[in-house]
Amino acid sequence: MTHAERHWASVLNEAWGIDAELQSLPGEFELNFLATARDGSGCVLKVMREGCDAEFVSLLCAAHAHVRSRDATVPVPAVVPTTAGESWCVRRGADGADRILWLLTRCDGVDYARFRPHAAPLVARIGETVARLDGALRDFAHRGLAREIKWNLLHGEWIAGHLHAVEGADRRAMVERVLRRYAEIKPALLGEPLAVIHNDLNENNLLVTRDGEDEPSVSGIVDFGDMIAGPAVAEIAIAGAYLALGQRHPERTLATFVAAYHRVTPLRTEQIDLVWPLLLMRLAVSVVNAAIMRRERPDDPYVVISEAPAWTLLERAQGIDERLMGARLRAECGLPVTDAAERIAAWLSSARGSLAPVMGVELGDAPVGALSVTESTVPRDPFVFGDDEARTLGAEYAGHAVWLGRYGEPRPFYTDGAFRAGPHATSDRRTVHIGVDIFMAAGSAVHAPLDGVVEVVEYRDGRLDYGGMAVLRHETPAGDRFATLFGHLSRASVRALGVGQRIARGDAFAELGTADENGGWSPHLHFQLALETAGLGKDWPGVADPDDLELWRAICPNPAPLLNLTEAQVAYRPLDVESLERARHEQFATNLRLSYRDHCLFVRGWKHYLFDEWGRAYLDAYNNVPHVGHAHPRLHAVACDQLRRLNSNTRYLHPAQVEFASTLLAKMPPQLTHVFFVNSGSEGNELALRLARTHTGGKDMVTPDHGYHGNTTGAYDVSAYKFNKPGGGGRPEWVQLVPVADTYRGAHRGADAAERYAAHVDEALARIVARDGRLAGFIAETLPSVGGQIIPPRGYLRGVYERIRAAGGVCIADEVQTGLGRLGEFYWGFAQQDARPDIVVLGKPLGNGHPLGAVVTTAAIARSFDNGIEFFSTFGGSTLSCRMGTEVLRIVDEEGLQENARVQGDRLLAGLRALQERHAVIGDVRGLGLFIGVDLVSDRESRAPATRAASHVVNRMREARILIGTEGPADNVLKIRPPLTIGADDVDQFVATLDEVLEELAYR
Ligand SMILES: Cc1ncc(COP(=O)(O)O)c(C=O)c1O
């Protein structure tokens, strides 16, 4: 303890009877100490600055007590009375000055500033907690509230006199704009009822704790020093400002917060509309105050603590339309986006059926196309909507004179950069159609459904843009205004229109453009309704980001009434994820697991990307089965071709069988000459066990600990990863385990580790002799995967195989995970180990998702196996499987995927090793090519596995749309095994994202 800490510790003992160690905490004016008593309990001792008004301290004490008495669920610390029963006392400091002291119970958790991630569920919990706090404070009264402070947003205009302190004309202009808007909203603000508010819910005054593994909640609200009598909306604006700082999507964060507040304490739309301009005002006060303080106290970091992020948000706010923001907040709260929205919707509903047909024909019987990412396979490449594909979109409906495209439909074909909001393939993308499409011949006349005035008319020549577009402004009989958007018009027809031109109901005011003039699309009208046009600017988005759908559905509702249709006729019905989950639960055993806290539903794939049901793209860095990439066109072509012809079995001759076998054997070492076709890795290992037994006459197997070879009975019996788990059934007596050759965690780590690990086989062989068993062989994943992405020391398997052979056994290499070039430098794992297996088992990547496995062995073993019993696998070696397998092997070679695995694997490993330098949680980075493990530890010295951290990382990566898994006996190894198509950009994005996620661990 410092001198001061010792002094105040003795005061604490004397006045409160608490014997505690003190530790200084940061504070702007007062001294704060964390007091830890002998029994481990903690308090916070507050030593107020010299000259502090007793009235102020009594206000704070009263507020704490009041909140606690009103709502015990609001986590406000309790004031601990002195032994004399007082809330506070006055004692002399070591410097001789009198100070007011008071003591608070300590809250769990850390301040929000030091907590990560700042994810939506936590923001929502804060919203609810702040609403409850305000509810508890509402009837608080105290003389001390009547004081003037610079943070009172009712009187923020004082900053106008200090703008000169702000450096930079741009920044000053920005603050001036905020001030001007503030002056405009001031009357409304002054009209808001006064309540009592905390008034400073910044990131240091909210404490957060994690209840269980993943559910953070607010554990403390502290520092009521800026409390005032003010409007609730100021509380929301201030807390909202701090929550939005530094967020990737500040608008969404604010909306989440406000909606959560609203769920507890319903807000009026007028209040909601004040939030954004007031939030900006708070930022303006902060930055001006910081500028002033920087002049007064240039060396004090405390005063300027949130200045940089406040400027960033202010700058970003320049591009955010206040009305659009207000609409977003209202929509998120489930309130009408504009005051007229409900009236307009009601009128449109009543007018349905009486409006002029937009395309001159009734649409009630028109077929409705299915263009969603779930249903449609256009475009083939979800990143490139080909010219021909766009021009022939919906060709399957071409027999109809008119057909419709749905509202609210997530579509995979908005591939132009204009639809994407970031640099990565997985960046946010606008996919959801917020209008209705009417597909008809180019040149078809477009009519106004009701009287209107041309508000916007443009020709946009961008690819996949609107081409000719017009916006008509309409008015309901009650005088409420709304707009309709007509896209993909002909160039000539928009040229003929002028802004301000009146269009009468039923007038044919435009015509559909051809593909050459409508953005390149199959001719159709994009028809959209907008209840609010403010803030749409020049963009007039026709599709929305699925994560902003609440807002866009509210602003641009289903225009069906204007087409004399019911909403249901043209509404896309999203996949019902909840009922899918429920059905899964009812129909399948619960040990059929789903990955990730927030389950994934994928409907499309392409190369190393997957797409969910809303068209969001994910980087697949996990799935090793789609070895040559998801949805490979060559495999599609082969499958279609073969299924058109024949899909039979190995009882008949067919060139595809021999072609596949030859192509596979050409990749194998010369001693392996015979092939068996099966359906899976499990079936392959099962067969391999039979081969070994028939050949040797023995039954006993030696295998490394933590191995996995499949889910069938025999394969399971040699899978310690399964049988050694609780409930796993234990090791069969004919199986002998040897330690997995792990040089990071295992017993042998030095230069002789390969030999030492191999020598354990001698012990296993001795145990077989001791039990009167007879050796059949040895089975191992050449590079153990489920054991934690282990790279055994070079030569380990060779040493093992020598011992096994000398004892009369055969050696089985399970290459299900490692084969076919994944390792980059090596086509097979056994090559990396310099080992010559007798039997090789293949699965997963061999069919790229088509169920296909193979067992390759020597002529001698194949001969032994032919003991008179026919070998037959109905689907193994089917004509289709053989053609698929051959094609996969060819693609790996022809697309240079083994080399890509080497290059990208090296890049990824280098990136991960750089992260290891900065993140202590990374104990080990190991890998070969695109077979990579990142071993997370809670302590580098002891190498204690960081299992919870690994689970956090995997789930956060998933939230950032990157898929990886965990592996290893303690589930602490990040498992990274992308399709071999992954590129340099993806690798860089992967490393950068993992960096951010690992950074979060430091805050836990
Ligand atoms: C090394 C290894 N062998 C065998 C199998 C079993 O293959 P399958 O699931 O195709 O039966 C797996 C599956 O994960 C595996 O990783």
The ligand as an SDF file (V2000), in Angstrom:
LIG
                    3D

 16 16  0  0  0  0  0  0  0  0999 V2000
   -9.5690  -39.6560  -39.4300 C   0  0  0  0  0  0  0  0  0  0  0  0
  -10.9720  -40.1110  -39.6860 C   0  0  0  0  0  0  0  0  0  0  0  0
  -11.1960  -41.3730  -40.0140 N   0  0  0  0  0  0  0  0  0  0  0  0
  -12.4450  -41.8280  -40.2660 C   0  0  0  0  0  0  0  0  0  0  0  0
  -13.5300  -41.0040  -40.1690 C   0  0  0  0  0  0  0  0  0  0  0  0
  -14.9050  -41.5530  -40.4140 C   0  0  0  0  0  0  0  0  0  0  0  0
  -15.3690  -41.1630  -41.6740 O   0  0  0  0  0  0  0  0  0  0  0  0
  -16.9400  -41.1420  -42.0100 P   0  0  0  0  0  0  0  0  0  0  0  0
  -17.5730  -40.1230  -41.1540 O   0  0  0  0  0  0  0  0  0  0  0  0
  -16.9510  -40.8210  -43.4740 O   0  0  0  0  0  0  0  0  0  0  0  0
  -17.4770  -42.5080  -41.7610 O   0  0  0  0  0  0  0  0  0  0  0  0
  -13.3350  -39.6710  -39.8350 C   0  0  0  0  0  0  0  0  0  0  0  0
  -14.4760  -38.7360  -39.7250 C   0  0  0  0  0  0  0  0  0  0  0  0
  -14.4260  -37.6670  -39.1790 O   0  0  0  0  0  0  0  0  0  0  0  0
  -12.0200  -39.2250  -39.5840 C   0  0  0  0  0  0  0  0  0  0  0  0
  -11.7860  -37.9350  -39.2410 O   0  0  0  0  0  0  0  0  0  0  0  0
  1  2  1  0
  2  3  1  0
  2 15  2  0
  3  4  2  0
  4  5  1  0
  5  6  1  0
  5 12  2  0
  6  7  1  0
  7  8  1  0
  8  9  2  0
  8 10  1  0
  8 11  1  0
 12 13  1  0
 12 15  1  0
 13 14  2  0
 15 16  1  0
M  END
$$$$
